[in-house]
């Protein structure tokens, strides 16, 4: 008989995410907690991505909001929450960040446009910043200043995802690149929606990549020395995601017709190198 722990393990492994490779090196209790938390994030994100009827998706996300509240009152019913709740007290996991993640997914149910980077950052805070915050606690944060690092790194990850998924998101009627920046580089939304490459599009994407690299640098500078060892899983993910970003740059941002990815072996190698050698 499958247990909640089996369920979240399968959910995390099936995703093929870079996050999964970083979890492999954690001690058992922390690995169990982050696997359950990551499975929660995948569950709610899959609602926004996989359910074609916005009304049905909204109802499912509302159900998840109720499930989070019930779980923290001692009544979890979904295997993800049943796997997560035994770790909540030990790792400072609270309902608010989980509800923030759901609210971020609710924002995806509407045709997505953000006027400027400030607007986009508010979305990224919910779907990535708070994920970084919870993850940092599970990894073993000891210094309060590590929270700022975790939020910055989460933003860098999310911008890398946005760059990677421009074409895929456009086919879902989502465009996360800020409208003001499309105008600045004279790229029309319909060009992206129709998969048209141009020098203007490449320039726009180079600008996005430079911003993401800047955020990686800022995050690493914010990480207190006292927590560098405990936050190695986040540094592993940074190594994997930044390598992915460089691969996308090397392709000249050919992201409208394909999803550029690293192989599982390469992700594992990058994670191991950070774990064993402490470097990118």
BELMO-V932343 format. One record per backbone hydrogen bond with DSSP energy under -1.0 kcal/mol. CO is the residue of the C=O (numbers start at 1). NH is the residue of the N-H. E is the energy in kcal/mol with one decimal. If there is no record, write none. Layout:
CO/NH/E
CO/NH/E
This chain:
3/7/-2.3
4/8/-2.3
5/9/-2.0
6/10/-2.5
7/11/-2.3
8/12/-2.6
9/13/-2.6
10/14/-2.5
13/16/-1.0
18/22/-1.1
19/23/-1.5
23/26/-2.1
27/31/-2.8
28/32/-2.6
29/33/-2.1
30/34/-2.7
31/35/-2.1
32/36/-1.9
33/37/-2.4
34/38/-2.8
35/39/-2.2
36/40/-2.0
37/41/-2.2
38/42/-2.4
39/43/-2.6
40/44/-2.2
41/45/-2.1
42/46/-2.6
43/47/-1.2
44/48/-1.4
45/49/-2.0
46/50/-2.9
47/51/-1.7
53/57/-2.5
54/58/-2.6
55/59/-2.0
56/60/-2.3
57/61/-2.5
58/62/-2.2
59/63/-2.0
60/64/-2.0
61/65/-1.9
62/66/-1.9
63/67/-2.4
64/68/-2.5
65/69/-1.9
66/70/-2.6
67/71/-2.6
68/72/-2.0
70/75/-2.9
71/74/-1.6
78/82/-2.4
79/83/-2.0
80/84/-1.8
81/85/-2.6
84/87/-2.0
85/88/-1.3
87/91/-1.8
88/93/-2.3
95/99/-2.4
96/100/-2.3
97/101/-2.1
98/102/-1.8
99/103/-2.4
100/104/-2.3
101/105/-1.9
102/106/-2.2
103/107/-1.5
106/109/-1.5
112/175/-1.6
114/179/-2.9
115/180/-3.1
116/120/-2.0
117/121/-2.6
118/122/-1.3
119/123/-1.3
120/124/-2.6
121/125/-2.4
122/126/-1.0
123/127/-1.9
124/128/-2.2
124/129/-2.1
125/130/-2.3
128/132/-2.3
129/133/-2.0
130/134/-2.4
131/135/-2.4
132/136/-2.5
133/137/-1.5
134/138/-2.1
135/139/-2.7
136/140/-1.0
136/141/-1.8
143/146/-2.1
144/147/-1.6
145/149/-1.1
146/150/-2.5
147/151/-2.3
148/152/-2.1
149/153/-2.7
150/154/-2.4
151/155/-2.0
152/156/-2.1
153/157/-2.6
154/158/-2.4
155/159/-2.5
156/160/-2.0
157/161/-2.4
158/162/-2.5
159/163/-2.4
160/164/-2.6
161/165/-2.5
165/169/-3.4
166/170/-2.0
167/171/-1.7
169/172/-1.3
169/174/-2.4
170/173/-1.8
173/112/-1.0
178/182/-1.9
179/183/-2.3
180/184/-1.7
181/185/-1.9
182/187/-2.8
183/186/-1.0
188/192/-1.2
189/193/-2.5
190/194/-1.7
191/196/-3.1
192/195/-1.5
198/202/-2.2
199/203/-2.1
200/204/-2.2
201/205/-2.4
202/206/-2.2
203/207/-1.9
204/208/-1.8
205/209/-2.6
206/210/-2.5
207/211/-1.9
208/212/-2.1
209/213/-2.7
210/214/-2.2
211/215/-1.9
212/216/-2.2
213/217/-2.3
214/218/-2.4
215/219/-2.8
216/220/-2.5
217/221/-1.9
218/222/-1.5
224/227/-1.5
225/228/-1.1
227/231/-2.2
229/232/-1.4
231/235/-1.8
232/236/-2.6
233/237/-2.2
234/238/-2.3
235/239/-2.2
236/240/-2.3
237/241/-3.3
238/242/-2.6
239/243/-1.8
240/244/-2.2
241/245/-2.5
242/246/-2.1
243/247/-2.0
244/248/-2.3
245/249/-2.3
246/250/-2.5
247/251/-1.3
248/253/-2.3
249/252/-1.9
253/255/-2.0
255/167/-1.2
263/267/-2.3
264/268/-2.5
265/269/-2.4
266/270/-2.5
267/271/-2.4
268/272/-3.0
269/273/-2.6
270/274/-1.7
271/275/-2.3
272/276/-3.4
273/277/-2.4
274/278/-1.2
